[in-house]
């Protein structure tokens, strides 16, 4: 099962003009699996995909220390003219 969520950041929104969308996924997913997931869920064509492994930060709360989980960040570029409606910023 693929877990993916949109990464809504300032840097991510700067790529929307170029048709780039950023997602946070689990570490074990591959590029081809993610492309098929995006095609099935959003019905769009992926032109290019970049993946980055992100290490989890070390955190501490008082005497208890731990680490946030590692994850993979996927940056996809869609075919010209296509958009992911759930990702767009609503104007108010």
JOGIRA-V787467 format. One line per field, one symbol per residue. psi: psi as a letter, one per 40 degrees, with the letter a starting at -180 (. if undefined). burial: # if it has 9 or more other C-alpha atoms within 8 Angstrom, else .. A space follows every 10 residues. Layout:
psi: ???
burial: ???
This chain:
psi: hhhhihhgid ddddeddefh ihihiideii dddddddddd defihhdihi ihhhiiihii gbehiahiii ihhhhihiih eiihdddihh h.
burial: .....#.... .##.##..## ######..#. ...##.###. ...#.#..#. #.#..#.... ....#....# #########. .#........ ..
